[in-house]
Amino acid sequence: MIEIKTPQEVEAMRPAAQLVADCLSELKDMTKVGMNLLEIDEYTHKRIADYKGASSPYVGDDEMGTVPFGHWICTSVNDVVLHGVPHDYALKDGDLLSLDLSIAVDGWCGDSAISFVVGDHARPEDLHLIKATEDALAAAIDQCHAGNHLGDVSAAAGAVAHERGYEVNTVFGGHGIGRDMHCDPYVPNDGRAHRGYRLRPGLVICIEPWLMAGTDKIAEDPDGWSVHSADGSRGAHTEHEICITDGDPIIMTARRK
């Protein structure tokens, strides 16, 4: 069932969304060559614990995997594009890192993701890939107006990806969010304009374009978590939480400048 939030509920969702945004900004600034993925996970754990008992819904969540996730943030490196499990790995110069974070505060969830290159030697093709996900997200957000259709949002994201030469996988995509991290509706990263659910004020969704450089096919680890590109090419992932209003959409997870 698709839930429409009251203005009071939207306000209640803001602390979780802002904590996610702040934590991702901090992690991007502090991530350096040689930093271990487990250090990123531990910093996130501490940051959440410091925020008066806020907790990540990923911990113990076996909704997707065959075992509980057991960590605080998804850390996806290079050919891992989604749901990467933090492990003992020291980041190298030029690694493409995606961080996907969901936090619950007072029973309401926030969710966002960023991708960036670690160190000083970024490959141009990696920057092109990251920029494609960011531009696809921006195009999708531009369609987030009451009266438009969910298909308009998906089609806008897909159009950018195709224009940049990427194929789009729709097995995983965006979603509604509220007291649960994953709610209806599903928000694919490609689709047909003027089709599907009509957007209404109070709808809160996460839009998350993710692309792989050489394929739209994926492979998953046996535990059901880390999603790799099937051909070993690199992937990038960008996500914001958006609230539909009577006017312009609210980017709930906008990073502070």
N, C-alpha and C positions, 0 to 999 in steps of 0.2 A: 504494500500500500504506500502511495506517495503522500508524505506528510507536508502540510503547509504550516510554517511556524508563525506564531503571533509576533508582533513587534517586541514584546517582552521576552519571548524565547530567543529571538535573534540576538537581543542584547545579552542574554545569559550565555550565548555561545561565544561571545567575543573574547573572554579571557583565555579559553583554550586555543582559539585561533591565533591570538596575539603571542601566546607563549610558544606555540609552534614556530611562528614567523621569527621571533627573537632568537630562539635556539638555533634555527637553521642559519641565520645570519652570523651568529657567534661561531658556529662550527665552520662555516666557510672561511671566516677570517683567521681562525686558529689552525686550520688543517695545513700541515707542512709535509714536505718530503721526509720520510722516516717515521711519521706518526702511524701508530698501529690502529687498526679498525676497532680493536677492543678498547683502546683509549677513547675513541669517539663514542663508543657505546657507554662507557663508564661516565664520561662527562655528561652525556644526555641523562643518564640515570640520576646523577647528582643534581643536575639542573631541575629535573622534574621533582625530586624529593624535596628540594629547597622551596618549591612553590606550594607550600602548605598541603602536602599530601596528594597532589595531582598524580595521576597514574596513567601509564600507557596501556591502551586496550590490546596492544600486541602481546603483552606479557601473558603467557599461558594460553594465547588464542590459537587454537588448532583448526580454525575454520578452513584454511587452505592447505596447510601442510599435514603430513602424516604424523608429525610430532609437534608439541608446543614450540612456538617461535623462541621463547625464552630470553629475549633481548629487548632493548629499548628503542632501537632505530634500525631501519634497513640501510645497509651500506653495500651498494652495488658497484663493482669495479670492472671497467673495461667491457668484456663481452657479457657480463651480468648486467641486465637492464632493469630488473624488478626484484623486490623482495630479498635482496642479498642479506645473508645472515652474517653478522659480525663474527670474525674469526681472527686467528693470530696471523696477521698479514701487515707488514710495514709498507706503507705507500711509497711508490717510486715516482721520480720526476717524469711527468707526462702521463701519469695514470688519469683516466677519466672516471671520476667518482660521482655517483648519484646518491643523495641522501633523502630518504622518504620517512617522514616522522608524523605519527599520530599520537595525540595526547588528550586525555580526558580531564576536565576540570569541573568539579561540582556536577558530574553526571553528563556533561555535554562534551562532544568530541571536536577536535580540530585536526586538520590533515593538510599537509603540503609537501612538496618535493622540489629539490634543486639539483642541477648537475653542473660540474665545473672541472677544470683540469688542474691537477696538483702540480706545483712547481713552476718552473720558468720556461719549459720547452713543450708547449702545446703544439700538437699537430693541427695544421689548418683544417683538415677534414673533421677533426673532433670539434673544433670551434663552429664549423658549419653545421654539424649535427645538433649541437646544443642550441645554437641560434634558431634552427628550424623548429625545435620543440617549443622554444620560448615564443616565437612568432605565431606558431599554431595555437598556442594558448591565448595569446593576445587577440587573435582573430576570433576564436571561439567566445571569449569574454565579450567582444563587441556585439555578439548576437544575443547576449543574455538580457533581453528586454521582454517585459510582460507582453503577451500576445504573439511573440515568436514561438516557433516550435523547437523541440529538442533536436530534431533533424537539422535545423539551421545551425545549431551549435556544433554538432558533429561534422556537418558538411564543411563548415568554415575551417575547422582544424585539419580535416583531411585534405582540403584544397591546398593549403600551405605545404603540407607534407609532399603531395604529388608534384607541386610546382618545383620543389627543391630536389626532386628525383628519388624520393623514398617511397617504399611500399608501407602500407599500414596494416598492422595486426589488430584485430578487434576482439581477441579472446579476453584480454584485460582492458579495462578502460576506467572512466570516471564513475561517480556514484553519488546518490544522495547521502546526506550525513545529518546526524542529530544526536540522540542519546546512544545510538550505535554508530560505529565507524562506517559500516557499509549498509546503506538503506536504498530503497527504490528512489529514483529510477536509475537504471544503468545508462551511462553516458559514453557511447563508443566514440573513438577518435576518427571516425569516417561515417558518412551517412548521406541521406538524401534530404535536401532542403524542403521546407514546408510540410514535413511529415512528422508524425509522432506527437507526443504530449505537448500541449500548449502551456508555455511558461506562465506562472502566476506569481504575484508578489508573495513573499514569504517562503518560496522554494529555496532551499539551500543545497547546493550541489558542489562536488569536487570535479574539476576538469583536469585531466592529466595526460596530455600527449606524451607518448614515448615512442621512440623510433630506433631502428637499428640500421647501421650503415649499409649492409649488403643484402638484407633479406627481410621477409616478414614472418619467417618460420622460427619457432622457438623450441628449446629443450629445457626440461626442468630437472633439478637435482632429485635424487631418490627420496629425499625427505619432503618433497613437494613445495619447497620454498624458493630457492634461488632460480630465477628464470634467465637463461642464457640465449643469445642468438644462436641459431642452429649452425651457422657457418663460421662462428668465432669472431665475427665483426663486432665493433663496439656499439654500445647503446647509450642513449641519453633519455632523461625523464624529467619533466617539469610539471608542477601541479599547484593550483590555487583552489581555495574554498571560496565560493561565490554565493551571494544572496541576491535573488531577484527582487526588485522593488518596483514602485510605480514610476521611477525615473531611471537613473543610471544604476547599473549593478554595483553592489558593494563587494570589494575584494577583501574578504575577512582576514586572509593571511598575508596581506600586503606587508612587505618588509619596511621597517622604519628607516628613513634616510638620515 
